[in-house]
Every structure is written in structure tokens, then in C-alpha cells.
Amino acid sequence: MTTAETSPHEAVAVWTELICETFVKLEARCSSVDSFRGEIRRETIGELEFSTVSASQQDVMRTRRFAASADDEFLLFSIQRRGEGFVEQDGRIAQLRPGGIALYDSGRPYRLHFPAGFRQLVVQLPKSAIGVDDTRAITAITHGPGSPGGVVSQLLLAMSDQLQSGGSALEPMVDHILGALSEVLREREVPRPGRLPDEFMRQRVESMMRRDLHDSTWTVERLAARCSVSVRTLYRLFPDGGVSSAMRRMRINAAAAFLCLNPQATVGAVAGRFGFDSESGFIRAFRAENGVTPRRFVSGL
């Protein structure tokens, strides 16, 4: 999408339409209307939208009226590739030079200022995709090279370059990227009043998981619904292998305790009792966790 074939006096109006279609409803202003040029290259993978924006000097505004009338809210991460940019939101201004990254939230007014020609990667995702409740303390803050955000920005830049070359095989990385972005944001997040600290929230989730040890139809999605949290939040609470791995360990530990009290039980019966679909799957999981098969475990008691 480009203004290259647009007449000079129509370029800014066409550009405004392009950025509204790509991101959210915005207003654009430019001091050099006659020489304005702009181009957007966009790729989507999962819930992430990668837009490489190259354009002339401009100011872009998300007005209070635009933000209030929107049905959906998005988080946007701007990564400067060339030139200089400024992100203004919630009373702060982040200055971006090449490699720097800053966040802004479409649910509230913001302003982007580019004093000269620039190139920038904007990564956009639904706010619901990351378990951050209140972004007011984390918007318009520069994360530069050497910071966790700077590391993530390099990864996002690499993904964008691969996507432009047809990198559809990157789909499995989406969850990892969302998790990394969530961790960067949590460094400065202010907990919402009444929100449980992560330690207590994890304990609550683990309590729910113990109730489901015998349920072979258990899923992470159903657990998230019962706990009134997002799936992303569950992944954040269990960074050491994920929720499913934590559930598998709980089941294996419970099965081992059961075998200690009931060494005569068959392996198949124990597998079914603790939510495993097959005896072979239970044996593999048990051996991975304990170093021996269930039978050898019992014989060593």
C-alpha cells in the first residue's frame, strides 16, 4: 500500500485512509503536503500483525473521540528502523532511535511525531492476547538496546524480515512471542486494585488443576475459563514448561503416590485413573519424570 501513484495534493488524505485501514482510526498531519510520500507493507501471523511503515515527516493522532468510539482495543509496539520517532501517551513521551521500541494502547488517545522521513515496524495485537490489565504505567516508555524490550525488538524485526520472504513456518513462535512481550510489559505494570499477586493466583490455579487430575478431557482453555483468566495469563504463571507440563507432573506425582499405597494396581488402571489416554503415554511420561517405568518404580519400593 503506497501513495506513490497519488497526486501530491491528495497524498496525505490517501495516507490517512491507509493507516486507518491498517491500524485503528487516526488523524494524520504533514507540513510538507506537496512532497509527502508513504508506504506500508503488512504481514499477519496468528494474532500478530507486522506493518513496516516508511513515510515522510508527519504527526499521527489517536483522538479522544476515536478512542472512545472504538469497539476493540489493541496494543501497538513501534520499533524504529530508520530516522527518529516520538510516542506520546499517558503524560509521557518516548523517543525512539533505530532499535528502540515503545508501546501504546489504542484504548486511549496517543500521538506519534516524526520530525523527518522514517522507517518503522509496528507490531499490533489484540489487548486480550496479553495478560496485562492496565497499561497506563507502561505506555510511551523507551526500551532500548541491551534491555529485555530491546532483545524482543530484534526478534520481532527478524520475524518481520522472514515474513516478508514468505516465512509461514514461524506460526509456532507466536505463543512464545506473546509470552516474551508479556514479560517485558510486566516489568513496569501496576497491579489493578483487587488483582491477586501471581504467587497466589498460581496457587489458586494449581488447586483447580488438582481437582481435575482424574479428568482425561481436561484442557488448558477450560481451566482458564474456570479461573476467569486468559490462556496467556496461565502461560505466564507457569513459565517452566507451560501449564500442560505442570499438569502432567502433578498427575505423575499423584500416580506415584497412589502406586506406593497400591503396588498391586495395574499400570493401565493407574493411567486411566490419572487422566492419561493410553498406558504407553503414561509409561513414557512416568519414566521422563522419575527415570524409571511404573513397574520398576513399584519393584523398588
FENBELMO-V607827 format. One record per run of one state. SS is the DSSP state (alpha for helix, beta for strand, coil for the rest). FROM is the first residue (numbers start at 1). LEN is the number of residues. Records with the same first field share a line. If there is no record, write none. Layout:
SS = FROM-LEN, FROM-LEN
This chain:
coil = 1-1, 3-5, 23-4, 30-3, 36-2, 46-2, 56-2, 63-1, 70-4, 83-2, 90-2, 97-4, 106-4, 115-3, 130-13, 144-4, 165-3, 187-11, 212-8, 228-3, 238-5, 262-5, 274-5, 291-3, 300-2
beta = 2-1, 27-3, 38-8, 48-8, 58-5, 74-9, 85-5, 92-5, 101-5, 110-5, 118-9, 143-1
alpha = 8-15, 33-3, 64-6, 127-3, 148-17, 168-19, 198-14, 220-8, 231-7, 243-19, 267-7, 279-12, 294-6
